[in-house]
Structures are given as C-alpha cells and as structure tokens.
Amino acid sequence: MVHLWRSKAKEEAETTKAPGVGATGDIAVIVEGKKLDTELVRLACLMAKRAKRKVHLVHIIEVPRTLPLKAVLTEKSNAANKLLSEAIAIAEEAGCDAVAEIVQARDAGPAIVDEARDHGCALIMLGLVRSHRSQNNLGKTIPYVLLNAPCRVWVIQDPNGTTTNCAPTTATTSSSEVNASKV
C-alpha cells in the first residue's frame, strides 16, 4: 500500500523500527545448543537487518554455587565458543551485524534480563524444546525472563523436542574441568 501524503522521513523512520510497535533497539538471541538456535538466529538477523539493528548472541553458563562465579569452566567455555562461532557464521551468511558474548552467572534468567537491559534490546528471543513428558514445564528461566524483561520476549517452541549433542550448561561440573582461580 502506498500512502502519498506521508513524508519520506516518516516512512523511513517506520521501517527502521525493531520488532514491536514503537520499539527501537537491538535483538538478543539466547544460544543454548538446540537445533532451534539456527532458526532463531536467522529470524533475528532478518528482523535486525531490516530495522538496521544489531543481533546480540548470548550464551549463559550457569556456574554451580559450590564454585566461585569467575571459575574457569574449560569444557563449558569451549562448547560455548563453538556454539557462538556457528551462530556468528549464520549471522554473517545472512548479512547481519552480530556480536557474541558468553556470560557466567548463577542463574540464566537474571543474566538474560541484565544483558537485554545493558544492550538496550527491544526483543529477547528464547527457544523452548519440550519433551513429550513435560507438557506444562517451562523451567525457571523462561518465567523469570517473561516477568522481568525490560522489553518484548518471544519464546519459540520446537515441536520436535530434539537437541544437538552439545553438553548442557547446567550439568554438574567435574573437578577436572574446573580451574577455580579467582580473577
């Protein structure tokens, strides 16, 4: 539809908005090692590219309370680097401006909300993979983000319930993979 009475500046301002009515800001994509992550990154890049915004690819490593928060978790860090490298490659293929970040935190929910707030994000995108057994279980992260996010939150569900072979970031850490030096 063409509106002849609109100014070009107003039309450009409307097309450069991020997802959401009147929202401006970047898009945060939480990369967790699920097959759904690829589609989340592609969708975020498509929207960010059109809105001339940036995509923040974030991987959260949950550090057990028995370890210092700044403990070096070698295996988890290596897995996170691999995941974010793959996500950056997808973003580059899509022609999107993207940055990647690994965050170590006690709980993923507050870390996601803080990252969105720190980067001025207009949208947080989270993937949800449900097993057939847990029909109503969203875990603790998604409800926290939905309740506390400073922006819109999209939770995209993968109906297949499949994940990649990457190590989960909430697994118990063995002493061989931890260098508990305090930085």
Secondary structure, DSSP 8 states (H G I E B T S, - for coil): ---TTS-HHHHHHHHT--SSTT--SEEEEE--SBTHHHHHHHHHHHHHHHHT--EEEEEEEE--TTS-TT-EEHHHHHHHHHHHHHHHHHHHHTT--EEEEEEEES-HHHHHHHHHHHTTEEEEEEEEE--SS-SS--TTHHHHHHHH-SSEEEEEEETT--B-SS--TTS---GGGEE----
